[in-house]
Amino acid sequence: MGFLHFHYPAVSSTNDVARELLRDFPCVFVSALYQYRGRGRHGREWFGDLGQNVYCSLGIRHEHPLSAVEAASLLALGALALWDTVSRLTSTPELFLIKYPNDLLGRCPDGSWRKLAGVLVEQVRGTAEHVSIIGIGLNVRQKTFPPSLVHTATSLALLGFDIAPETALQSLKSALEALHTIPPAELVHRWRALLNIEGRRMVVSGKPGIWTARALHDDGKLELEQHGVRIFVTDGDSIRYVFS
């Protein structure tokens, strides 16, 4: 059985609407043609034009507090669904990369990797219930970006794929529905394999030099090493992959 789907012309953000609907339903899928207060991690604005992209959220109400593995599996769920979607729609998985923990990058004609989609997982903890919301933004037909994003963002259209946003939305929803039934530990296992991050070199915000990824742990923490010193990160915005 598929998710209970609510679709709107415009909303403040699909995450906010999903949170309200979870007061009455245990699981909801919310989509919109436009978000006028869409957000990414750390309160950043998620930019996108009307009807050109995918804006959606999966809201889930839990009967108990989530374990570390269950919480990590929500990051995995968003990443795996995005990967399945673009792989199915374009048949060119080599042009895409999941950057820890769940950003989707696309390889542009000039060889650079730019952000194609992002996932924002929010946990709402109350005295009587525990709610998780997975918000996803996927740039589909967007062709222009503000100056602050023009060198870091891309879309399926800019990568050469003419795909209708409604087709991308349905494909993403189907991927989420299929993956949602998989046990959390298996989702984390698939996520680890998809990231293939062990040995990858990266820069860490606020720390000098190049760090190397050593392990992705079951709780979602990424272990990095530099000259025998090991640290853990959980925030993908604090790291930048070194591609050369």
Secondary structure as a PSIPRED ss2 file (coil, helix, strand):
# PSIPRED VFORMAT (PSIPRED V4.0)

   1 M C   1.000  0.000  0.000
   2 G C   1.000  0.000  0.000
   3 F C   1.000  0.000  0.000
   4 L C   1.000  0.000  0.000
   5 H E   0.000  0.000  1.000
   6 F E   0.000  0.000  1.000
   7 H E   0.000  0.000  1.000
   8 Y E   0.000  0.000  1.000
   9 P C   1.000  0.000  0.000
  10 A C   1.000  0.000  0.000
  11 V E   0.000  0.000  1.000
  12 S C   1.000  0.000  0.000
  13 S C   1.000  0.000  0.000
  14 T H   0.000  1.000  0.000
  15 N H   0.000  1.000  0.000
  16 D H   0.000  1.000  0.000
  17 V H   0.000  1.000  0.000
  18 A H   0.000  1.000  0.000
  19 R H   0.000  1.000  0.000
  20 E H   0.000  1.000  0.000
  21 L H   0.000  1.000  0.000
  22 L C   1.000  0.000  0.000
  23 R C   1.000  0.000  0.000
  24 D C   1.000  0.000  0.000
  25 F C   1.000  0.000  0.000
  26 P C   1.000  0.000  0.000
  27 C E   0.000  0.000  1.000
  28 V E   0.000  0.000  1.000
  29 F E   0.000  0.000  1.000
  30 V E   0.000  0.000  1.000
  31 S E   0.000  0.000  1.000
  32 A E   0.000  0.000  1.000
  33 L C   1.000  0.000  0.000
  34 Y C   1.000  0.000  0.000
  35 Q E   0.000  0.000  1.000
  36 Y C   1.000  0.000  0.000
  37 R C   1.000  0.000  0.000
  38 G C   1.000  0.000  0.000
  39 R E   0.000  0.000  1.000
  40 G C   1.000  0.000  0.000
  41 R H   0.000  1.000  0.000
  42 H H   0.000  1.000  0.000
  43 G H   0.000  1.000  0.000
  44 R C   1.000  0.000  0.000
  45 E E   0.000  0.000  1.000
  46 W C   1.000  0.000  0.000
  47 F C   1.000  0.000  0.000
  48 G C   1.000  0.000  0.000
  49 D C   1.000  0.000  0.000
  50 L C   1.000  0.000  0.000
  51 G C   1.000  0.000  0.000
  52 Q C   1.000  0.000  0.000
  53 N C   1.000  0.000  0.000
  54 V E   0.000  0.000  1.000
  55 Y E   0.000  0.000  1.000
  56 C E   0.000  0.000  1.000
  57 S E   0.000  0.000  1.000
  58 L E   0.000  0.000  1.000
  59 G E   0.000  0.000  1.000
  60 I E   0.000  0.000  1.000
  61 R E   0.000  0.000  1.000
  62 H E   0.000  0.000  1.000
  63 E C   1.000  0.000  0.000
  64 H C   1.000  0.000  0.000
  65 P C   1.000  0.000  0.000
  66 L C   1.000  0.000  0.000
  67 S C   1.000  0.000  0.000
  68 A H   0.000  1.000  0.000
  69 V H   0.000  1.000  0.000
  70 E H   0.000  1.000  0.000
  71 A H   0.000  1.000  0.000
  72 A H   0.000  1.000  0.000
  73 S H   0.000  1.000  0.000
  74 L H   0.000  1.000  0.000
  75 L H   0.000  1.000  0.000
  76 A H   0.000  1.000  0.000
  77 L H   0.000  1.000  0.000
  78 G H   0.000  1.000  0.000
  79 A H   0.000  1.000  0.000
  80 L H   0.000  1.000  0.000
  81 A H   0.000  1.000  0.000
  82 L H   0.000  1.000  0.000
  83 W H   0.000  1.000  0.000
  84 D H   0.000  1.000  0.000
  85 T H   0.000  1.000  0.000
  86 V H   0.000  1.000  0.000
  87 S H   0.000  1.000  0.000
  88 R H   0.000  1.000  0.000
  89 L H   0.000  1.000  0.000
  90 T H   0.000  1.000  0.000
  91 S C   1.000  0.000  0.000
  92 T C   1.000  0.000  0.000
  93 P H   0.000  1.000  0.000
  94 E H   0.000  1.000  0.000
  95 L H   0.000  1.000  0.000
  96 F E   0.000  0.000  1.000
  97 L E   0.000  0.000  1.000
  98 I E   0.000  0.000  1.000
  99 K E   0.000  0.000  1.000
 100 Y C   1.000  0.000  0.000
 101 P C   1.000  0.000  0.000
 102 N C   1.000  0.000  0.000
 103 D E   0.000  0.000  1.000
 104 L E   0.000  0.000  1.000
 105 L E   0.000  0.000  1.000
 106 G E   0.000  0.000  1.000
 107 R E   0.000  0.000  1.000
 108 C C   1.000  0.000  0.000
 109 P C   1.000  0.000  0.000
 110 D C   1.000  0.000  0.000
 111 G C   1.000  0.000  0.000
 112 S C   1.000  0.000  0.000
 113 W E   0.000  0.000  1.000
 114 R E   0.000  0.000  1.000
 115 K E   0.000  0.000  1.000
 116 L E   0.000  0.000  1.000
 117 A E   0.000  0.000  1.000
 118 G E   0.000  0.000  1.000
 119 V E   0.000  0.000  1.000
 120 L E   0.000  0.000  1.000
 121 V E   0.000  0.000  1.000
 122 E E   0.000  0.000  1.000
 123 Q E   0.000  0.000  1.000
 124 V E   0.000  0.000  1.000
 125 R E   0.000  0.000  1.000
 126 G C   1.000  0.000  0.000
 127 T C   1.000  0.000  0.000
 128 A C   1.000  0.000  0.000
 129 E C   1.000  0.000  0.000
 130 H E   0.000  0.000  1.000
 131 V E   0.000  0.000  1.000
 132 S E   0.000  0.000  1.000
 133 I E   0.000  0.000  1.000
 134 I E   0.000  0.000  1.000
 135 G E   0.000  0.000  1.000
 136 I E   0.000  0.000  1.000
 137 G E   0.000  0.000  1.000
 138 L E   0.000  0.000  1.000
 139 N C   1.000  0.000  0.000
 140 V C   1.000  0.000  0.000
 141 R C   1.000  0.000  0.000
 142 Q C   1.000  0.000  0.000
 143 K C   1.000  0.000  0.000
 144 T C   1.000  0.000  0.000
 145 F C   1.000  0.000  0.000
 146 P C   1.000  0.000  0.000
 147 P C   1.000  0.000  0.000
 148 S C   1.000  0.000  0.000
 149 L C   1.000  0.000  0.000
 150 V C   1.000  0.000  0.000
 151 H C   1.000  0.000  0.000
 152 T C   1.000  0.000  0.000
 153 A E   0.000  0.000  1.000
 154 T C   1.000  0.000  0.000
 155 S C   1.000  0.000  0.000
 156 L C   1.000  0.000  0.000
 157 A C   1.000  0.000  0.000
 158 L C   1.000  0.000  0.000
 159 L C   1.000  0.000  0.000
 160 G C   1.000  0.000  0.000
 161 F C   1.000  0.000  0.000
 162 D C   1.000  0.000  0.000
 163 I C   1.000  0.000  0.000
 164 A C   1.000  0.000  0.000
 165 P H   0.000  1.000  0.000
 166 E H   0.000  1.000  0.000
 167 T H   0.000  1.000  0.000
 168 A H   0.000  1.000  0.000
 169 L H   0.000  1.000  0.000
 170 Q H   0.000  1.000  0.000
 171 S H   0.000  1.000  0.000
 172 L H   0.000  1.000  0.000
 173 K H   0.000  1.000  0.000
 174 S H   0.000  1.000  0.000
 175 A H   0.000  1.000  0.000
 176 L H   0.000  1.000  0.000
 177 E H   0.000  1.000  0.000
 178 A H   0.000  1.000  0.000
 179 L H   0.000  1.000  0.000
 180 H H   0.000  1.000  0.000
 181 T C   1.000  0.000  0.000
 182 I C   1.000  0.000  0.000
 183 P C   1.000  0.000  0.000
 184 P H   0.000  1.000  0.000
 185 A H   0.000  1.000  0.000
 186 E H   0.000  1.000  0.000
 187 L H   0.000  1.000  0.000
 188 V H   0.000  1.000  0.000
 189 H H   0.000  1.000  0.000
 190 R H   0.000  1.000  0.000
 191 W H   0.000  1.000  0.000
 192 R H   0.000  1.000  0.000
 193 A H   0.000  1.000  0.000
 194 L H   0.000  1.000  0.000
 195 L H   0.000  1.000  0.000
 196 N C   1.000  0.000  0.000
 197 I C   1.000  0.000  0.000
 198 E C   1.000  0.000  0.000
 199 G C   1.000  0.000  0.000
 200 R C   1.000  0.000  0.000
 201 R E   0.000  0.000  1.000
 202 M E   0.000  0.000  1.000
 203 V E   0.000  0.000  1.000
 204 V E   0.000  0.000  1.000
 205 S C   1.000  0.000  0.000
 206 G C   1.000  0.000  0.000
 207 K C   1.000  0.000  0.000
 208 P C   1.000  0.000  0.000
 209 G C   1.000  0.000  0.000
 210 I C   1.000  0.000  0.000
 211 W E   0.000  0.000  1.000
 212 T E   0.000  0.000  1.000
 213 A E   0.000  0.000  1.000
 214 R E   0.000  0.000  1.000
 215 A E   0.000  0.000  1.000
 216 L E   0.000  0.000  1.000
 217 H C   1.000  0.000  0.000
 218 D C   1.000  0.000  0.000
 219 D C   1.000  0.000  0.000
 220 G C   1.000  0.000  0.000
 221 K C   1.000  0.000  0.000
 222 L E   0.000  0.000  1.000
 223 E E   0.000  0.000  1.000
 224 L E   0.000  0.000  1.000
 225 E E   0.000  0.000  1.000
 226 Q E   0.000  0.000  1.000
 227 H C   1.000  0.000  0.000
 228 G C   1.000  0.000  0.000
 229 V E   0.000  0.000  1.000
 230 R E   0.000  0.000  1.000
 231 I E   0.000  0.000  1.000
 232 F E   0.000  0.000  1.000
 233 V E   0.000  0.000  1.000
 234 T C   1.000  0.000  0.000
 235 D C   1.000  0.000  0.000
 236 G H   0.000  1.000  0.000
 237 D H   0.000  1.000  0.000
 238 S H   0.000  1.000  0.000
 239 I E   0.000  0.000  1.000
 240 R E   0.000  0.000  1.000
 241 Y E   0.000  0.000  1.000
 242 V C   1.000  0.000  0.000
 243 F C   1.000  0.000  0.000
 244 S C   1.000  0.000  0.000
